[in-house]
Amino acid sequence: MKKTELSVVVKTLRKENGLTQEDLAMKSGVGLCFVRKLEQGKPSLRMDKVNQLLDLFNYELTATRKP
């Protein structure tokens, strides 16, 4: 799978905060499989779960206009 900007941001935030994928899954309340797929750049993910995970870092997924 191709890495996405979201996958790179999540992995960077996780590492900056000294968390393993397992830690991130547990602390954010999502499954480990979801964290792995997100960091691998899976093209379709549930937005509510992405925002649930991002909330741990005080981030949220928002829509932006394409250039």
C-alpha positions in Angstrom: 0.0 0.0 0.0 1.1 3.5 -0.7 1.8 5.7 2.3 -0.6 8.6 2.7 -0.1 11.9 4.4 -2.4 10.7 7.1 -0.4 7.5 7.6 2.8 9.4 7.9 1.4 11.9 10.3 -0.1 9.2 12.6 3.2 7.2 12.6 5.2 10.4 13.3 2.9 11.5 16.2 3.0 8.0 17.6 6.8 7.8 17.6 7.2 11.4 18.9 5.1 10.4 21.9 7.1 7.2 22.5 4.1 4.9 21.8 4.1 1.5 20.2 1.2 0.6 17.8 -0.2 -1.5 20.7 0.0 1.5 23.1 -1.7 3.7 20.5 -4.5 1.2 20.0 -5.1 0.8 23.7 -5.0 4.5 24.6 -7.2 5.6 21.7 -9.7 2.8 22.0 -9.3 1.4 18.5 -8.0 -2.0 17.5 -4.4 -2.8 16.8 -5.3 -4.0 13.3 -6.9 -0.6 12.6 -3.7 1.2 13.7 -1.6 -1.1 11.5 -3.8 -0.5 8.5 -3.9 3.2 9.0 -0.1 3.4 9.2 0.2 1.3 6.1 -2.0 3.7 4.2 -5.1 1.6 3.7 -7.3 3.6 1.2 -10.6 3.2 3.1 -11.0 3.6 6.8 -13.8 4.6 9.1 -13.5 8.4 9.6 -15.0 8.1 13.1 -12.2 5.7 14.2 -9.5 7.9 12.5 -10.8 10.9 14.5 -11.0 8.8 17.7 -7.3 8.0 17.3 -6.3 11.5 16.3 -8.1 12.9 19.3 -5.4 11.4 21.5 -3.0 13.9 19.9 -5.5 16.8 19.8 -5.9 16.5 16.0 -8.9 15.8 13.8 -9.5 14.8 10.2 -11.1 17.6 8.1 -12.1 18.0 4.5 -10.0 20.5 2.4 -10.5 21.7 -1.1 -8.3 20.2 -3.7 -6.0 22.7 -5.4 
